[in-house]
Amino acid sequence: MKTKIEPMEDDMFISCDGWRFSVSVDGKHIGTFIEQEDVEQCAKSWMEKNNYHPSVWFVSDHGNISQYKF
């Protein structure tokens, strides 16, 4: 039986409003970006700096949530 993976409060979320990307961890805003490459760099840098590697989720402009893979 496959276990369903769901987001947790302290995970990292990358959301998109159709124009901008926003990164947050544990409910705290990390940054807003136009380019996806900048979002990924921010996320990776934040994880290295904080020595914390949470699950990363993408939230679309329609509210759909999926696991994000770098």
C-alpha positions in Angstrom: 0.0 0.0 0.0 1.4 3.4 -1.0 1.5 6.0 1.8 0.0 9.4 0.9 2.4 12.3 1.5 0.8 15.5 2.6 2.2 18.9 3.5 3.1 19.7 7.1 3.1 23.2 8.7 6.9 23.4 8.8 7.4 22.4 5.2 8.6 24.8 2.4 6.0 26.2 0.1 6.6 27.8 -3.3 3.4 29.5 -4.5 2.6 31.3 -7.8 -0.1 33.9 -8.4 0.4 33.7 -12.1 3.0 36.4 -12.2 5.2 36.0 -9.2 6.6 33.2 -7.1 6.7 33.3 -3.3 8.7 31.2 -0.9 7.7 30.5 2.7 8.8 28.1 5.4 6.9 27.3 8.5 4.5 30.1 7.7 7.3 32.7 7.4 7.8 34.6 4.1 11.3 34.1 2.7 11.1 36.0 -0.6 9.2 36.9 -3.8 10.6 36.4 -7.3 9.7 36.7 -10.9 12.0 33.9 -12.3 11.6 30.3 -11.3 15.4 29.9 -11.2 15.7 32.6 -8.6 13.0 30.8 -6.5 15.0 27.6 -6.6 18.2 29.3 -5.7 16.6 31.0 -2.8 15.1 27.7 -1.5 18.3 25.8 -1.8 20.3 28.6 -0.2 17.9 28.9 2.7 18.0 25.2 3.3 21.8 25.1 3.4 22.1 28.2 5.6 19.5 26.9 8.1 20.7 23.3 7.8 17.1 22.3 7.5 15.7 20.4 4.5 12.0 20.2 4.6 9.6 18.8 2.0 9.0 21.4 -0.7 5.5 21.9 -2.1 4.3 24.0 -5.1 1.0 25.8 -4.7 -0.5 26.8 -8.1 -2.5 30.0 -8.7 -5.6 27.7 -8.5 -4.6 26.3 -5.1 -3.5 22.9 -6.3 -0.7 21.5 -4.2 2.0 19.1 -5.4 5.5 18.0 -4.3 8.2 20.2 -5.8 11.3 18.6 -7.2 14.5 20.5 -7.9 
